[in-house]
Amino acid sequence: MKKITFLVLMVMAFALIMTSFSCKGGGKVKIGLSLPTQQEERWVRDKDRMVEVAKQLDVDLLVQISNADQAKQVSQCENLLSQGIKVLIVAPHDASASAPIVEKAHKQKVKIISYDRLIMDTDTDVYISFDNVKVGELQGEYITKLVPKGKYVVLSGAPTDNNAKLFKEGAMKFIQPLVDSGAIKIVFEQAVIDWNPANAQKLMEQALTANNNKIDAVLAPNDGTAGGCIQAMAAQKLAGKVPITGQDMEVAAAKRIMEGTQSMTILKDTRLLGEEAVKIAVMMAKGEAWDASVNGKVNNNKLDVPSILLTPFAIDKANIDELVVKSGYLTADQVNGK
């Protein structure tokens, strides 16, 4: 009898050891992450923060970067799906063309988090981003208060990015009424392919040439495109003389704000965004309730997607220390160009 009891205890102990080993080793939760680029500083920050949080949570985060190549992103996501992931976090390069990624994931019972950019025309499980219409509103409100009349250049982001549409929608809530009244005249209006700064620079050069350098304000959708525009204006000795917006709170933008060549930017704290996405992914993977953080819905042409929308902030020289430096997003040396 004692021998039987001993054997039972040994079997139970072995089972506990194996369960522990499984949880710490091959049994880790696997999550896939597909990002469209590392071109902009903010996307580097996103990736770094998500990797950090995954490590803290003892999660296997498998990362792929598509370098603004939609076919490559689809292929990379298929590869991630083949590796036994439970949840796939996707920041799409092309919002509409990424729908097949969602469909393939769902066939394998893998949930999709649409990260920062909304995947269109499909049954995305959740959208985690900032209030992107609000981003545009902050840009539009700022630039129209600074320049309530005159000639405007209006640039928008990549046509493949649904966020670009939302940013412009928000900004035009402030710009369009002044256009209608005749106070503002939009003399040049274009989308910037792939958010590429070089493309923005070329567009700004065209705008300056077409208007004999007589431009009063520029709506630039993000810091990269603002940088390209400012290069074009610097060549005409206009940098710092023409107010211009931005977005993403890049180090280069902070320096330009302090120098006076860029008027403002938008702080979207990607530390919070990346952390939220990984935490929600882990809850999804474990079958836990995750929707307590949902605070809105955003339509993707097929359904109103449950959304977790964080708050953006307008940043200029007056509040950059309070909101950016003191929060630890950037250091004082980074902001002051040291």
N, C-alpha and C positions, 0 to 999 in steps of 0.2 A: 504493500500500500504506500509505504514511504517512497519507494522507487517511482511509482506512478505519479505521485504528487510532485516529486522532484522533476520528472520529465515534463509534466504539464507546465511547471513554472519556467523551465528552460525554454520551452517552445514559445511561451508568452513573452519572455524577455527578448528572444531572438526576433519575434514579430515587431516589438517596440523599436528595437535597434534598426531593423530594416525600414520601418516607417519613417524614422528620424532621418536615416540616410537618404531615403527617397525624396523627402521634403527639402533637404539641403542640397541634393545633387540634381539628378535627372528629373526630379519632380517639380522643379521650379516653374512658376508661371512664365510662359513665353508670350511676349507682346511684340508685334511688328511695328516699325515706324518708317514711313515713307515721306521724305521731305523733297521739295522740288528743286532746292538750290542751297548753296552756301555762299552765293554771290554777295548778298547783303549781310551786313554785320548782325542784324537781328536774327537771321536764320541760324547763324553760328551759335548765338546765345540760346536759342530755343533748343537746339540739339544738345548743347553742353548741359543745360539745366535738366533736361529729360533723362539723360544718361546718369546724371548725379542722383536724381530722385529714384530712378530704377535701382541703382546700387543700394541706396538707403533702404529700399523696400525688399531687397533681395529678389529682384525680378530680372529675368533675362530679356533685355531689350535689344532686338535685332534691327539695326539701322541701315537704311538704304537712301542714297542721294541720287536723284535723277538728272541733275544739271540741266533743268529746263527742257528736257526731252520727254515728251508724253509717251511715246512708244517704249522708251526705256523705263519709265515709271510703271507702266502696266506690266512689263516683263519682270521688274524687280518685285512688284507686289505678288505676282504669281509665284515667284521664288520664295517669298516670305510665307505664303500660304502653304507651300509644300513642306515647311519646316515645323509644322505642328503648333503654330501660334493660336492663341485663343481670341485675341483682339488685334485689329489692325488700325493703327492711327495713320490717317492719310491727310497730308496737306497737298491738295492737287495742283499740278502745274496747269492743267486745263480743266476747268470746273465741270463742263459738260461731257468731255471725252473720258472722264474718270468714272462715269456711271458703271461701265462693265466691271471695274474693280470691285465695286460694292456687290454686284450680282454674283460674281465668282466667290467672293468671301461668304456671302449668305448661303450659297449652295453647300459650303463646307461648315456651316453653323458657326462662322466666325463673325463677330460683331465689328461694326465700323464706327470709328470716331472721325468725323470730319473736322480736321484741325486747322484753325485760323481761317481757312478758305472753305466755303461751302461747296460740297459736291452736288451738282444739279441733277434733276430729272431721275431720281432714284430713291430707294427707301433707306436713306442714311439713318443710323440709329440715334446719333446725337451729334450736335454741332457745338464745338467749344471755340470761342473766339472773343473778340471785343465787340462792343456795340459799334459796328462799322459805319452806320449812318451817323451816329454821334461823332465819330472821328471827322467825317466830312463837315458836319455842322460846326465843329470847333474851328476847322480850317477856314470855312466860309465866313463865319462870324468875325474871326480875327482879322482877316484880310480886308473885309468890307468896312470894318470900323477904322482901320488904318488908312484905307484908300476908298472913300465912299463914292468917288467918281473918277472917270478916266478910262484909259485903254487897258484892257485886260488880256493876258494870255492865259488860257484855260487848258491845262494838260490833265489827262486822266491816266490811270494805270493800264496794265495789260488787258486787252479785250478778252483774254482767256480766263481772267480772274474775276469771279463774281464780286469780290470785295471792291474792286475798282469801280464797279457800277454803284455800289452802296456809298463809297466815299464821295463820288461826284454828286449823287443824289442829295446827300446831306449838305454839301457845299453850295449847291445851286439853290437851296432853300433861302440862302442869304443873298446870293449873287443875282439870281433871276429877277427878283422884284426891282432891283436897281437897273437891270438891263431894260426891263419893261418901262420904267420911268424915264429912261434916256440918260440916266446919270452915268451908267457904265456901258461901254461898248466892247464887246468881245471881238478882238481883231484877229485872233488866231486860236483855234481849238482842235486839239488832236489827242489821240491815245498814244501812249508810249509802249511800243512792242517789248514784251518780256521785262518791263520795268527797267530797261537798260539805260544807264546814265549817258552812254555815248549816243544813243538814239534821242534822248532828251536834249542833249547838247545840240545835235543837228536841227532838231525842231525849233529850238530857241534861236539858233542862228537864222533860220528861215523867217521866223517871226520878226526878228530885229531888222533884217534886210527889207522885208515887205513893208515895214512901218517906219523906215528911216530912223531906227533906234528909239522911236517915241513910244515907249511902253511904260505904263504907270504901276502895274502890279502883275504878279504871276501866281497862279494857283498851280503849285507843283504837288503831285500826289504823295510823294515820299522823299526821304532825305537823299537817296541815290539820284533820283531825277532832279531834285533841287540842286545837287552838286553839279550835275551836267549843265543845267541852265545857268548857274552862277559862273561856270567856266566861260560860257558863251558871252555872258554880260561883261565879265572881266576883260575879255578881249576888246570890248568897246568902251572900257573904263566906266561901266555902269554898275559894277558889283558894289552893293551897299547903298546904291541910290534907288534901286527898284525893290520894293517889298516883295518877299516870296515866302510861301509856306513850305512845310515839310511834314514828315512823319517817320517814326521809328526810334527817335532819340539815339542816333548813331554818334560815336565819338567825333567824327568829322563834322557832323551837324552842330554839336555842342560848341566846337571851336569856332565855327562860322557864326553862330549866334553871338558868342562873346566878341568876335571881331566886328560884327555888325553887317556881315554880308548875307546872312539868312535871318529872316524875321522871327520865325517860330518853328516848332516841330510838335509832334504828338508823342507823348510817352505812353507806350503800351507795355506794361511790365511783363515781359515774356517769361520772367522767372515764375510768376504766378500762373501764367497760361500753361507752360510746360508741366509744372507740378500738378495742376488740376487734371490735365489730360492723362498723365500716367496714373494718378490715383483713381480716376474713374475707370480707366482700362483694367486696373487690378481688381476693382470691385466687380466689373462685368465678367472678368475671367473666372472669378470665384463664385459667381452666381449671387452676389450680394446686391441689395437695393442700392442704386447709384443715383437716382433721380432727384434727391433732396436739393441738389444745387441748381436744378433747372429753373431759370428765371425768365424764360421767354420762348418764342417760337419764330423761326424764320422760314419762309416759303422757298422751296427749291424747284418750283414748277410742277412738282408731283404731290408734295405734302408739306404741312407745316412741321418742320423738323424741331423736336425738342432741343432747346439751346441753352447753353451756359455762357452768358455774355458778361465779360469783365468791363470795368470802367476805364476809358482813356482820359488823358489830361493834356490840355494845351500848355506848352512850355515856351517861355521866352526868357530874355535876360533877367527879368524881374523875379522870376520864381524858380529858376533852374537850380539854385543852391538848395532851396527848401525842399523841392519835390524830387530832385534827381540825385544830388550829392548826399544829402542827409539820409535818404532812403537806401543809399548804398548801390544804386543802379550804376552810377559812374563815380569815379573818384574826383576830387577837386583838381588833381593834376591833369586828368583826362580832359575835364571841362575847360581848363585854362591852357591846354596845349603844351604841358610840360613833359 
